[in-house]
Amino acid sequence: PIQFNSMTPPEFNLAPQLGADTVSILKQLGYSDEAIETMKKNNCVKAK
């Protein structure tokens, strides 16, 4: 990348890990904890 002396380089954040938000999204969609656990056990979703 090009860097100029008068500019501060932008701050880069790493992307979240795969499955980091899965549980919260499924809960927002109305899935129960039991249903989410079943999906995780059956390898239907990856959740951290």
Buried (B, 14 or more C-beta within 10 A) or exposed (E): EEEEEEEEEEEEEEEEEEEEEBBEEBEEEEBEEEEBEEBBEEEEBEBE
